[in-house]
Amino acid sequence: MTAPDSPLPRFHLAVPVDDLAAARLFYGKVLGLDEGRSADTWVDWNLHGHQFVTHLSPKRAPHIHNPVDGHEVPVPHFGLILPVPEFQKLADRLRTAGIDFVIEPYVRFEGEKGEQWTMFLLDPAGNALEFKAFADDSQVFAA
């Protein structure tokens, strides 16, 4: 996955995983990310032009959940804001792969400021991911 040319800085995010083979299957095959450099204890991924790294770490902290729009949102979590067609394509890809959603794809804040498509899922190590899409990009930071 590559990012469009953008003047925005790219982020670097590293998350713990307890099984690099499972991480490779999930991030490489299920999500379709390109793999970059790697070693015995970590793998770099191209997450739409951002450097995302899975680091081997057998100890995991439990998630907490916060209520948002009637759903229990796992914290911490990370993800991407995608165009609506890409969001729908990814949701279909995840369903085809048999991924269990923490929160099924739906429209959050429907008819309100910040209306967005959203979905939550866990990677094999239990890291929570959120993917979202705004029909109106000006609503991303709407207060």
N, C-alpha and C positions, 0 to 999 in steps of 0.2 A: 504494500500500500504506500503510495507516495502522496505527498501534500502538494497542493497547487503552489506556484510561486507566490510567496507572501513576504512582506516586509516585517512581519511579526517574528519575534524571537521564538526559537523552538525550545520546548521544555525537555528536561531529563528527569525521568522518574525510575526509581529502582524499588522493586517489591520482593518480599520473601516468598519462596516456593519450597515445598518439601520434596519435590520430585522433578528434576529437569527434563526427563523423558516425557512425563505427562505435560509439562509446560510446553515443550516443543510440539507435541501433538495438538494441544489446545490453541496456542497462539499461532503456530505455523500452519496447521491444517484446518482447524475449525474457523479461526478468525481470518486466516489467510495473510498473516503478516510475514514480511521478508525477514529472514534471520541475518544478523550481522556477525560481528566478532563474537567469540565465545571461548570459554575455558571449562575446566572440570566443574567449576562452582558457579558459573553465571552464563547468561546468553543475552546479547543485545538484539532488540527487535526494532524494526522501522514501523512506528505507529503513526501513519499519515505524516511522515517527515519528522516526527519527534523521536527522541532516543528513549526507549522503554527497555528496562533491564530486569530480567528475572534472576535473583540471587538465591542460591541454595541455602536454606535456613530451616532446619527441622522443627524449631520452636515457633508456635503461633500464638498470638494474643486473641482472645475472644472478641467477636463483634458486638457492638451495641447497636440499637436501632432507635431512630427518631421518627415520630409521625410526620408525614408530609402528604397532604391531599388524600387522607384516608388510608395510606399505606405505611407500613413500617420499613423505613429506608435504612439499609445497613451502613454503618460508619466504622472505619473509614471506607471510602470507595473512590474510584477514579474512572475516567472514560473519555469519550469524545462527543462533541456536538457535530452532527453530520447533516448534510442536506436531506430533506425528507425522503427522496427516492433511495438514497444510500441507506438510510435508517431502515426503510421497509425491506430492502434487499438483504441487509444484515439480519433482520428479524427472521426472514424466511430461511436464510442460511443456517441460523441457530436452531430453528424448529426442525429443519431437515436433519441436522446433526444430532437431534434428540436431546438438546440442552434443556435442563430444567431451569426455568426462570424463577428468581426470587420475587420479582414483580413482572408480570406479563406485559408486553408492549401495550400501551394505552395512551390516550391524550390526557395529560395532567393540566389542571387549571383551565379546563375547557371554558371558553367564552370570557376568560379573565386576562389581566395582564400576565405576560409570561407564559401563555399557552404553548405547550410543547408535547411532542411525542417523547416517551421515555420507556426504558426497560432496564431491569437489573438482573444480573446473573453472577454466579461465582465461577472462578477458574478452579482447576483441580486442587489447588492448595488452599482454597477458601477465600481468596482475595475477591472482594466485591467490585464489579464493574457496572457502570451506568453508561448507556448510550442514549443520546437524546437528539431531537431535531425540532427546529422552530420553522414554521411556515413563514413567519415574519422575523427575519434576523435582528431587526431593531428591538425585539422583545427579550433578547438574551440577558440584558442587564436592567430590564424594566423594574421599577420600584413600585 
